[in-house]
């Protein structure tokens, strides 16, 4: 089989020597999640990546994840949330108060009255139940706790309410990078084909545009979105946070059954080799699922934490490439 491996870069994979080793191990493109970077930090990455990538033949693509309409927490000190702990969510860019989490999205608070009582964070690793609502304040109780850090995703389970638009930072990133010929853009939380057409009009026809499928409506309109995008990613982390684990699995299966009819490539993303974030080998189930995904016709996979913050970024690329002819 011939397929692509898009490896996310981060603290564990931040030098030219590691980038080259990842390519030698099987990576075919790189990814940066700009939601976790300031504009200055992104420029620092670009200043080092541009000469490295440009010297290669062929030049690997660099995918920049844009936040789009995805909700993320603001800045606060890393903390641990315990079951039954009471916390507050406030409309703010940052917070230094214990048990007060900032959410810098006013539409998140507008969505609260018409959404479920369950709030999930960090790909649903942490779960809250909403207890009371004020215009720019939610009070909640922790159901499933754990360590939580800044800029992690947050959503209401199965919520359809949010503003569909690029934020100011996304627009600044586009202005900062659109002159680079190897850059591609992946837009998060696209609702449907109508929203994607707005982005296409803004980016222009020459820009390589990736639609991240993280909502049920996006999966439902995947054939229409394939008429506009250059590539589709099924992102199981946020999709699971939106739909719940069982519904996510059922939705991914339905989509996988249709990818042979799509005119553009589809990639599987999210916890592909998650075990390798901490261990040098994958689980057997991860390897079996990787094999099945490729047989189903996916063009390749996107490695996330395994390559960006994991202990074995090079090995994760090598394992991901094990089914190549």
Residue pairs with C-beta under 8 A, 6 or more apart in sequence:
1 294
1 295
1 323
1 324
1 325
2 324
2 325
3 294
3 298
3 299
3 300
3 301
3 323
3 324
4 28
4 29
4 265
4 267
4 299
4 300
4 301
5 26
5 27
5 28
5 29
5 300
5 301
5 303
5 317
5 320
5 321
6 27
6 28
6 29
6 30
6 31
6 61
6 63
6 267
6 300
6 301
6 302
6 303
7 13
7 22
7 27
7 29
7 30
7 31
7 303
7 307
7 313
7 316
7 317
8 30
8 31
8 32
8 33
8 302
8 303
8 304
8 305
8 307
8 308
9 19
9 30
9 31
9 32
9 45
9 307
9 308
10 33
10 36
10 307
10 308
10 309
11 308
11 309
12 18
12 307
12 308
12 309
12 310
12 311
12 313
13 19
13 22
13 307
13 308
13 313
16 48
16 52
18 313
18 314
19 30
19 49
19 52
20 52
21 314
22 30
22 307
22 313
22 314
22 317
23 56
23 60
25 314
25 315
25 317
25 318
25 321
26 317
26 318
26 320
26 321
26 324
27 60
27 303
27 307
27 317
27 320
27 321
28 60
28 300
29 60
29 61
29 62
29 63
30 49
30 53
30 60
30 61
30 62
30 63
31 62
31 63
31 64
31 65
31 186
31 302
32 42
32 45
32 62
32 63
32 64
32 65
33 65
33 308
34 42
34 64
34 65
34 66
34 67
34 169
34 170
34 173
35 65
35 67
35 70
35 72
35 151
35 188
36 151
37 45
39 169
39 172
39 173
39 176
42 64
42 173
42 176
42 177
43 176
46 176
46 177
46 180
49 62
50 180
53 59
53 60
53 62
53 182
54 182
59 181
59 182
60 182
61 182
61 183
61 184
61 208
62 180
62 182
62 183
62 184
63 183
63 184
63 185
63 186
63 210
64 173
64 177
64 183
64 184
64 185
64 186
65 186
65 188
65 212
66 166
66 170
66 173
66 174
66 185
66 186
66 187
66 188
67 167
67 169
67 170
67 188
68 164
68 165
68 166
68 167
68 170
68 187
68 188
68 189
68 190
68 212
69 162
69 163
69 164
69 165
69 188
69 189
69 190
69 191
70 153
70 188
70 189
70 214
70 238
71 103
71 105
71 107
71 108
71 153
71 154
71 155
71 162
72 104
72 105
72 151
72 152
72 153
72 154
73 101
73 102
73 103
73 121
73 148
73 150
73 151
73 152
73 153
73 154
74 92
74 93
74 94
74 95
74 101
74 102
74 103
74 104
74 150
74 151
75 93
75 94
75 95
75 102
75 150
75 151
76 94
76 95
76 96
76 100
76 101
76 102
76 150
77 96
78 147
78 148
78 149
78 150
79 98
79 99
79 147
79 148
80 145
80 146
80 147
80 148
81 87
81 126
81 142
81 145
81 146
81 148
82 142
82 145
83 142
83 143
83 144
83 145
84 141
84 142
85 99
85 141
85 142
85 145
86 99
86 131
86 139
86 140
86 141
86 142
87 99
87 100
87 101
87 128
87 139
87 140
87 141
87 142
88 99
88 100
88 101
88 137
88 138
88 139
88 140
89 100
89 101
89 102
89 103
89 108
89 119
89 137
89 138
89 139
89 140
89 154
90 100
90 101
90 102
90 103
90 136
90 137
91 102
91 103
91 104
91 105
91 106
91 108
91 109
91 136
91 137
92 102
92 103
92 104
93 102
93 104
94 102
95 101
95 102
101 148
103 109
103 154
105 162
106 136
107 161
107 162
107 163
108 154
108 162
109 133
109 135
109 136
109 137
109 138
110 161
111 156
111 159
111 161
111 162
112 130
112 133
112 138
112 156
113 133
114 159
114 161
115 156
115 157
115 158
115 159
115 161
116 156
116 157
116 158
116 159
117 129
117 130
118 127
118 128
118 129
118 130
118 143
118 156
118 157
119 127
119 128
119 129
119 130
119 138
119 140
119 154
119 155
119 156
119 157
120 126
120 127
120 128
120 154
120 155
120 156
120 157
120 241
121 127
121 128
121 148
121 152
121 153
121 154
122 146
122 148
122 152
122 153
123 153
123 237
123 238
123 240
123 241
123 270
124 240
124 241
124 245
125 144
125 146
126 142
126 144
126 145
126 146
126 148
127 142
127 143
127 144
128 140
128 141
128 142
128 143
129 140
129 141
129 143
130 138
130 139
130 140
131 139
131 140
131 141
132 138
132 139
153 238
153 241
155 238
155 241
155 242
157 241
157 242
157 243
157 244
158 216
158 242
158 243
158 244
159 242
160 191
160 215
160 217
162 189
162 191
164 190
164 191
164 195
164 198
165 198
166 174
166 187
166 199
166 202
174 185
174 203
177 183
178 203
178 207
183 208
184 207
184 208
184 209
184 210
184 230
184 231
185 203
185 207
185 208
185 209
185 210
186 210
186 211
186 212
186 233
187 196
187 199
187 209
187 210
187 211
187 212
188 212
188 214
188 235
188 238
189 212
189 214
189 215
189 238
190 196
190 199
190 211
190 212
190 213
190 214
190 215
190 218
190 225
191 215
191 217
191 218
192 217
192 218
192 220
192 221
192 224
192 225
193 221
193 224
193 225
193 227
193 228
196 209
196 211
196 225
196 228
196 229
197 228
199 209
200 209
200 228
200 229
203 209
208 230
208 231
209 228
209 229
209 230
209 231
210 229
210 230
210 231
210 232
210 233
211 218
211 225
211 228
211 229
211 231
211 232
211 233
212 218
212 233
212 235
212 238
212 269
213 219
213 222
213 225
213 232
213 233
213 234
213 235
213 239
213 255
214 235
214 238
214 239
214 242
215 239
215 242
216 242
216 243
216 247
216 251
218 225
219 234
219 239
219 251
219 254
219 255
222 232
222 255
222 258
222 262
223 258
223 261
223 262
225 232
226 232
226 262
226 263
226 264
227 263
229 264
230 264
231 264
231 265
231 266
231 267
231 299
232 262
232 264
232 265
232 266
232 267
233 266
233 267
233 268
233 269
233 302
234 252
234 255
234 256
234 266
234 267
234 268
234 269
234 270
235 269
235 270
236 248
236 252
236 268
236 269
236 270
236 271
237 269
237 270
237 271
237 304
238 270
239 248
239 251
239 252
239 270
240 248
240 270
242 248
243 251
255 266
256 293
256 296
256 298
259 266
259 296
259 297
259 298
260 297
265 298
265 299
265 300
266 297
266 298
266 299
267 298
267 299
267 300
267 301
267 302
268 293
268 298
268 300
268 301
268 302
269 301
269 302
269 304
270 302
270 304
271 304
271 305
272 286
272 290
272 301
272 302
272 303
272 304
272 306
272 320
273 282
273 286
273 290
273 303
273 306
273 316
273 319
273 320
274 286
274 305
274 306
275 281
275 282
275 283
275 286
276 282
276 306
276 310
276 312
276 315
276 316
276 319
277 305
277 306
277 309
277 310
277 311
278 310
278 311
279 311
279 312
280 311
280 312
280 315
281 319
282 290
282 319
287 319
287 322
290 301
290 320
290 323
291 323
293 301
294 300
294 323
301 320
303 316
303 317
303 320
306 312
306 313
306 316
307 313
307 316
307 317
310 316
